[in-house]
Amino acid sequence: MAWDFSTEPEFQAHLDWMREFVREEIWPMETLDLDLEQIERAMAPLQERVKERGLWAAHLDPELGGQGYGQVKLGLMHEVLGSSPYAPFAFGNQAPDSGNSEILALAGTPEQKERWLEPLLAGDLHSAFSMTEPENAGSDPTTLTTRAVRDGDDWVIDGHKWFSSNGSIADFLIVMAVSDPEARPHQRASMFIVPADTPGVNILRDVATMEHPQEEFGKYGGHAEIVYEDVGIPAANRLGAEGGGFLIAQRRLYPGRIHHCMRWLGVARRAFDMLCERATYRVSHGKELGRHQTIQNWIADSAAEMQAARLMTLHAAWKMDTEGVAGARKEISLIKFYGARVLGDVVDRALQAHGSLGYSTDLPLEAMYRYARAARFYDGPDEVHRQSVARQILRGYEPPPGNVPTEHVPTRQAAARVKFAELLETVTSND
Ligand SMILES: Cc1cc2nc3c(=O)[nH]c(=O)nc-3n(C[C@H](O)[C@H](O)[C@H](O)COP(=O)(O)OP(=O)(O)OC[C@H]3O[C@@H](n4cnc5c(N)ncnc54)[C@H](O)[C@@H]3O)c2cc1C
């Protein structure tokens, strides 16, 4: 009976160490407004400690300098790291570099790995993933219009992208572009490595967002709008097969969603702790908030929903580890929209319980609230994941004979009368 919720003691020791390390060394940093150079300086000694502990770049295989952890272990790790936006940086698995390093590991040639992956892993380069376009639905990437045209030994890229996270500080961008418009929809696009200093890469701005309302160019975590204008790159910069862009994207995004969901649980847990703490001391209408039934309901509902989301996410991770992407597709879509909702609801309750203090920037809850909102559409909006789940579930169903519902009581009763005729006969004759 292989059904085990325990964590190996050695790995639990790592998780305990991480939790303490993140809380003591990284949470205090959040209160300072650091620029990239300051973040990197503050991180350097912490990254050394993570490397000494053998926890650096845990998402990659050992031959690439990582730990080769499966998705369950990575998930547990991300739950701890998710509690602070800076923590993944200290562990060499911050987005989007971690996902991009996975792409390079999956699809890169030995030369591409040496040129881009190794320095990315060492923290010497920054990267961005440039797929979404303002003019087309990111939810349906078969509508992409950025073009890559072969020109002798080069590819020439033209197009308009936005929300390329870290695009304005990136040394290179992985760009998804249509390389064959005549191919079948999911074979039209390819991925290309574009050095950020290539002529024609015009980084217009970092789009101000709900999370970062003040436009600040060149900051870690910004979302760049970019026009690619006659950008010539060597043919050797194509990643993977021509037309293989969707396949690579899928292999990157599926595990990435598990990591997102576990990071969200790290944030939700922090908000939940604030909710519970508030419940112990804030007095209203003659008693602490925690003695009012509504607040008790919020605490109980939040605990139940976080537990459900956590088990669902670890189950999806286990499916990935045991059956790969194809086997875990439905479970990953389930957690993507459910996990995002749980995050939003828990943060909202914690904020509400703090009243104006929760709404103020004196607590991190308002920032968490703004962060949580985006979770409902990046890496696929709720609606698309629900649609995907429902479609997969419906494949297991078909119309009943004569469109009479399988559970239709009169029909079942008639069938049961035939099946149990002898029994009914006996009962009748005993009367
Ligand atoms: C914080 C953040 C970081 C991001 N980072 C990156 C990045 O690094 N690189 C990158 O390329 N992109 C990035 N994105 C973009 C993100 O991937 C897209 O926003 C996302 O794919 C949705 O695309 P869209 O914004 O074009 O929305 P649209 O596709 O226009 O969708 C808008 C809405 O339409 C509805 N909808 C769409 N399809 C359906 C459907 N089938 N059924 C019902 N309703 C539907 C949904 O409500 C959806 O929210 C980021 C976005 C955010 C917010």
The ligand as an SDF file (V2000), in Angstrom:
LIG
                    3D

 53 58  0  0  0  0  0  0  0  0999 V2000
    2.4390   39.3700  -12.9020 C   0  0  0  0  0  0  0  0  0  0  0  0
    2.4330   38.8510  -14.3000 C   0  0  0  0  0  0  0  0  0  0  0  0
    3.6020   38.3140  -14.8460 C   0  0  0  0  0  0  0  0  0  0  0  0
    3.6140   37.8650  -16.1580 C   0  0  0  0  0  0  0  0  0  0  0  0
    4.8010   37.3950  -16.6840 N   0  0  0  0  0  0  0  0  0  0  0  0
    4.8470   37.0420  -17.9830 C   0  0  0  0  0  0  0  0  0  0  0  0
    6.0960   36.6850  -18.5790 C   0  0  0  0  0  0  0  0  0  0  0  0
    7.1550   36.6690  -17.9260 O   0  0  0  0  0  0  0  0  0  0  0  0
    6.1230   36.3900  -19.9080 N   0  0  0  0  0  0  0  0  0  0  0  0
    4.9880   36.4260  -20.6690 C   0  0  0  0  0  0  0  0  0  0  0  0
    5.0790   36.1380  -21.8670 O   0  0  0  0  0  0  0  0  0  0  0  0
    3.7730   36.7730  -20.1220 N   0  0  0  0  0  0  0  0  0  0  0  0
    3.6940   37.0880  -18.8170 C   0  0  0  0  0  0  0  0  0  0  0  0
    2.4860   37.4840  -18.2600 N   0  0  0  0  0  0  0  0  0  0  0  0
    1.2830   37.5400  -19.0900 C   0  0  0  0  0  0  0  0  0  0  0  0
    0.2890   36.4380  -18.7810 C   0  0  0  0  0  0  0  0  0  0  0  0
    0.8320   35.1890  -19.1220 O   0  0  0  0  0  0  0  0  0  0  0  0
   -1.0200   36.7490  -19.5290 C   0  0  0  0  0  0  0  0  0  0  0  0
   -1.5810   37.8990  -18.9150 O   0  0  0  0  0  0  0  0  0  0  0  0
   -1.9890   35.5960  -19.4930 C   0  0  0  0  0  0  0  0  0  0  0  0
   -1.5520   34.5410  -20.3060 O   0  0  0  0  0  0  0  0  0  0  0  0
   -3.3950   36.0330  -20.0120 C   0  0  0  0  0  0  0  0  0  0  0  0
   -3.2890   36.6200  -21.2900 O   0  0  0  0  0  0  0  0  0  0  0  0
   -3.9300   38.0560  -21.5700 P   0  0  0  0  0  0  0  0  0  0  0  0
   -3.4740   38.9970  -20.5230 O   0  0  0  0  0  0  0  0  0  0  0  0
   -3.6440   38.3980  -22.9830 O   0  0  0  0  0  0  0  0  0  0  0  0
   -5.4820   37.8660  -21.3450 O   0  0  0  0  0  0  0  0  0  0  0  0
   -6.5460   37.3490  -22.4130 P   0  0  0  0  0  0  0  0  0  0  0  0
   -6.0540   36.1350  -23.0910 O   0  0  0  0  0  0  0  0  0  0  0  0
   -6.9760   38.4950  -23.2400 O   0  0  0  0  0  0  0  0  0  0  0  0
   -7.7290   36.9110  -21.4550 O   0  0  0  0  0  0  0  0  0  0  0  0
   -8.5140   37.8790  -20.7410 C   0  0  0  0  0  0  0  0  0  0  0  0
   -9.6160   37.1840  -20.0140 C   0  0  0  0  0  0  0  0  0  0  0  0
  -10.4850   36.5620  -20.9510 O   0  0  0  0  0  0  0  0  0  0  0  0
  -11.1190   35.4400  -20.3520 C   0  0  0  0  0  0  0  0  0  0  0  0
  -10.9050   34.2440  -21.1780 N   0  0  0  0  0  0  0  0  0  0  0  0
   -9.8670   33.9590  -22.0000 C   0  0  0  0  0  0  0  0  0  0  0  0
  -10.0290   32.7510  -22.5630 N   0  0  0  0  0  0  0  0  0  0  0  0
  -11.1900   32.2480  -22.0900 C   0  0  0  0  0  0  0  0  0  0  0  0
  -11.9130   31.0270  -22.2760 C   0  0  0  0  0  0  0  0  0  0  0  0
  -11.4360   30.0600  -23.0690 N   0  0  0  0  0  0  0  0  0  0  0  0
  -13.0720   30.8560  -21.6050 N   0  0  0  0  0  0  0  0  0  0  0  0
  -13.5660   31.8330  -20.7890 C   0  0  0  0  0  0  0  0  0  0  0  0
  -12.9190   32.9960  -20.5720 N   0  0  0  0  0  0  0  0  0  0  0  0
  -11.7600   33.1970  -21.2050 C   0  0  0  0  0  0  0  0  0  0  0  0
  -10.4850   35.2620  -18.9630 C   0  0  0  0  0  0  0  0  0  0  0  0
  -11.3000   35.8410  -17.9870 O   0  0  0  0  0  0  0  0  0  0  0  0
   -9.1840   36.0440  -19.0940 C   0  0  0  0  0  0  0  0  0  0  0  0
   -8.7020   36.5160  -17.8410 O   0  0  0  0  0  0  0  0  0  0  0  0
    2.4320   37.9250  -16.9410 C   0  0  0  0  0  0  0  0  0  0  0  0
    1.2610   38.4500  -16.3840 C   0  0  0  0  0  0  0  0  0  0  0  0
    1.2550   38.9070  -15.0840 C   0  0  0  0  0  0  0  0  0  0  0  0
    0.0170   39.5140  -14.5400 C   0  0  0  0  0  0  0  0  0  0  0  0
  1  2  1  0
  2  3  1  0
  2 52  2  0
  3  4  2  0
  4  5  1  0
  4 50  1  0
  5  6  2  0
  6  7  1  0
  6 13  1  0
  7  8  2  0
  7  9  1  0
  9 10  1  0
 10 11  2  0
 10 12  1  0
 12 13  2  0
 13 14  1  0
 14 15  1  0
 14 50  1  0
 15 16  1  0
 16 17  1  0
 16 18  1  0
 18 19  1  0
 18 20  1  0
 20 21  1  0
 20 22  1  0
 22 23  1  0
 23 24  1  0
 24 25  2  0
 24 26  1  0
 24 27  1  0
 27 28  1  0
 28 29  2  0
 28 30  1  0
 28 31  1  0
 31 32  1  0
 32 33  1  0
 33 34  1  0
 33 48  1  0
 34 35  1  0
 35 36  1  0
 35 46  1  0
 36 37  1  0
 36 45  1  0
 37 38  2  0
 38 39  1  0
 39 40  1  0
 39 45  2  0
 40 41  1  0
 40 42  2  0
 42 43  1  0
 43 44  2  0
 44 45  1  0
 46 47  1  0
 46 48  1  0
 48 49  1  0
 50 51  2  0
 51 52  1  0
 52 53  1  0
M  END
$$$$
